[in-house]
Amino acid sequence: MDWQAEITAARARIAGHIRQTPAARMTLGGHDLWLKFEQMQHSGSFKARGAFNTLLSADVPAAGVVAASGGNHGAAVAYAAAQLGYPAHIFVPEVSSPSKIALIERSGATCHVVPGLYADAMERARAHEAETGAMQIHAYDAVPTVAGQGTLMAEWEAQGLEADTILIAVGGGGLIAGSLACLAGRRKVVAVEPETSCALNAALAAGHPVDVPVSGIAADALGARRVGDICFGLAQAQGIASVTVPDAAIAEARQVLWRDLRQWVEPSGACALAVLTSGAYVPSAGERVAVLICGANPSPDPSEP
């Protein structure tokens, strides 16, 4: 796979449909960091990049599109489909937050809430695809999705990113896969996952993707039962570091972002920062660290979880 060509083409394809999100160097939580504020992207997460790239590179059938999602991917597909004039059916698990469900519904998509977790929503989405002929847009394990997410890292480097190490939260692995594909080993990448939803960490330990139990405060965004094959292949080939953090550390990192920057993000958006604020990852002397803030679809009240 020529990932550089795929990402370059994706970047040209989605220009004009996505925002260039801010990046800045600042001190946060006692650390001097480069930050990328991708939570300011359309629909509140990086997922809009992959959604637009998929839709703009395919012949969409009359039945429109279908996607399974913990919330953010569904919101992105719903937004992109609405912008491009396609009908969309989004299947989300019952653990998805009310704010994400409302965001999907406001776009005009039909949102189906499914008992269980992401895997159960995916089963229903595949059934809808088979019944209607709608085009399935996978949340993380498809080349157009991964290439679209890879445009984020290309954009960040074009903004002057100065970092030896980049911390990235992982669910199913689309974001980190795109980043690894773009970077091609030029920088160290650390995968950060909740202790209670750690599909990539478990896969790297086992030597192949495995099913994992899913729970915790970030389960609606990082709760993939099994990491994507594309992500696993890239992560294993590049020998990336993998670290997990407890829910309490993620909750504290959210408060740091709110207290110091007035940025109220969802738990998944603070997961990568949590590895620093908790001490689970300690940079070496002189190591320049960057943190990707990736999602902002929580409850709108900072006093709420």
N, C-alpha and C positions, 0 to 999 in steps of 0.2 A: 504494500500500500504506500503510495506517495502522499504522505500526510501533508507535507508542505504545499503541494499543489492543491490538495483538497481544501486546506484552510485558506490559502490565497484566493481561490475561487469563491469560497464561502464569504470571505470578507467583502469582495466586490459585489457579490450577489445581494447581501443583506444591507449594504450601505443605503442609508435613507430610510430604512425600516426600523433600525435600532438606535439607541442613544449611545454616544461615547460617554461612559461614566467617569466620574472624577477619580483621580489618583493623587496621593500626596504623601510626603514624608512628615512624620510627626511623632511626638512622644505619647504613648498610650499605655496605661497600666504599668508604668515604670520602665517601658522598653522603647527604644528608638526604632521606629518601624516605617516601612513603606506600606501604605494601605491602598486597596482598590475597593471603591464603594459601588460594587455591582448591584447592591440591593436597590439602587436608584434606576435600574433598568426598567423598561416597559413590563408591566405585570408584576413587578417587585422581585425579579430574580434573573439570573443569567439565562434561564431557560428560553427566553424569547429568541436568543441567537439560534439555537438549534431548531426551534419551531419554524422560524422564517426560512432558514436554509433548506429545511426539508420541503416545505410547501413550494418554495420558489424553484426548486430543482426537480419537481415531479409533475406529472400529469394527474391532477386531482380528479377523481371520478365524480359523477353527479351526486352520489350518496355522501360526498364530503369526506370528513376525516373523523377518526376515532382515536382516543388515547386513554390509557390508564395512568393514574397519577396519585401521588400523595397530596397533591394540591398545586404546587408551583408549576410543574410541567403542564398540568391541565389548564391552569390559568394562562400560561404562555401560548399553548396551542389554541385555546379559545380566543385569545386576543389576536394572534396572527391570522387565524381563520376569518375572524370578523373583519379585519383590515383588508383582507384579500377577497372577501365575498364568498366564503365557503361555509356550508353548515358543519357543525361540529357536535359530537357526542363525547362527553368526558365522563369516565367512570372513576370514582374516588372511593377509598375505604372509609368506613365510619369513623376512623381515628382522625380524619382530616379536620382541620380547624374550621369553625363556622366562618371565619373571615375569608379563608381560601375558597370555600364553597360559594360564598356570596360574590366573590370576585369573578369566579367562573360564570355564575349565573348572570351577572351584570353585563358580561360580554355578549350575551345572546346565545351562548351555547346551551345545549341540554345537558344538565349535570345529573348523573345517576350515583346515588350514595349506596355503597355495597357493604354488607356485613363482612367483617374481617379486616385483613390488612391489604397491602399493595398487591400481593400475589393474587388475592381474590378479585380485586378490581381488574387486574390484567386478564384473568380468565373470562370475566364478563365482557371485557373489551374485545377479546379475540372472538367470542361468540357473536358479538355485534358485527364485527368485520366479516365473518363467514356468512351471516344472514343477509347483510345489506350490500356488500361490496365496497364499503367505506375503506379509505386508506388508513392503515394503522401508523401512527407516529410514536415510535418507541421513546421512552423517557431517557434512555442512556446507552443502549447497546445497539446502535445503528450508525453507520458511517456518516450520513448527513447530519445526524444529531451531534456526534462527537466533533466533526469538522466545524459545525456552527459554534459549539462551545469553545473550540480552539481559537476562534477569533478574539476571544476575551484576552488571552495571553498575548496574542500578537498586538492587540491594541495597547495593552499595558506596557509592553516593551517599547512601542512607538512613543509612549508618553514619557520615556526616560527612566524606566524602572532600574534602580540600582540595588540589586540584592543577590546574595549568594544562595540564599535558601528561601523557598516559598512554601508557606503553610496553607493547605487546602483541605476543606471539609469534604468527606466522601459519604455518599449514600450508595446508589447503584454504580456510580463511577463515571458518568458522562463528562462532568466538569474536569475532573483530574485527568481523565483519558485525553480530552482535548488539549489540556495544558501540557501533558507529557508529549503528545504528538507534535505540538508546536515547538516546545523547547528542545526536544531531541537530545536531552542530556546536558544542555548548556548550563543548567543550574540544578542545585539540589532541590528536590521536592519531598516534602513530608506530608503524608496522608494522615488526616486527623479524623477519628470516628468516636462516637459515643461508645462507652463500654457495653451498652445494652443493644447496640445496633452496629455491628462491626464486620460486615461481610467481606471487605477487602482484607482486613487484618487476618481474619480466619482463613481466607483463601491463600494468602501468602504463607501462612504457617503450615497449611496442609499441602501446598504445592499445586493446588487446583481449586476452582470455585466450589464452595460447599454451601449448603443451606444453614442459616443461623437463626436463632430466635430474635425477635424484634420487639422492643419496648422502649420506654423512656420519653423524655420531654421533646426529643427531636425526631420521634418515630414517623411523624407525618411527612417529613422531608428527607430524612436520612435512613428510612426504615426499609430498605431493600432486603429481601430475604437472601438473595444471592447476588454477588457482584457480577457485572457484565463481563463477557468474555473479552471484549476489546480492551476494557480497563485492565483486567487481570494480565493480559498478554503484554501490554505496554509497561505496567508496573513491575512485573517480574523481570522483563528484559532489561529494564533500567535500574533494577535493584533499589527501588525507593525505600525510604524509611516509613514505618507505619506505627502510629501512636494512638492509644485510646485515652479518653477522658471520662470521668463520671459526670452524671447529670448536674451535680452541685457545682462543678467547675464551669459547665456551660452556662448555668444560671448566673453565676458570678460574672462571667465575661460579658453577658448581656447587660448587666448593671454597669460594668465599666464603660461600655460603649455609650450607654445612656447618660451616665454621670459625667463623663469627660468630653463626649462629643455631641451629646443630645441626639444620638442615633438609636432609635428603638427598633431592633431587628428581632427576627424570630430565632429560636434556639439554634437552628442549623446555621444561621448567619453568624453566630458568635462562636461556633464550635472550634474553628481554626484558631481563634484568639485564645480560647480556653486552655490550649496546650501550653501557652506561655504564662498566662496569669496563674495557672495552677502549679507551674514548675514541672509539668510532665515532659517538657522539652526545654532544655537549658542551652542557649546559644553559646558557642565558644567565644573566646576573646576576639573581638574584631569582626565577628560574623555578622553580615548585613542580612536582616530578616524582613520578609514581606508577608503580609497577611491578606488573604482574599476574603472580604465580607460579601456574602453571596445571596442572602435572602432577607426580605423585609415584609413578610405577610403574617405578623402575629396578631394577637388581640391589639386593638388600637390604644389601649390604656396601659401605660408603663407599670401600673401597680398590679396588673394581672399577669399570670404565667403565659 
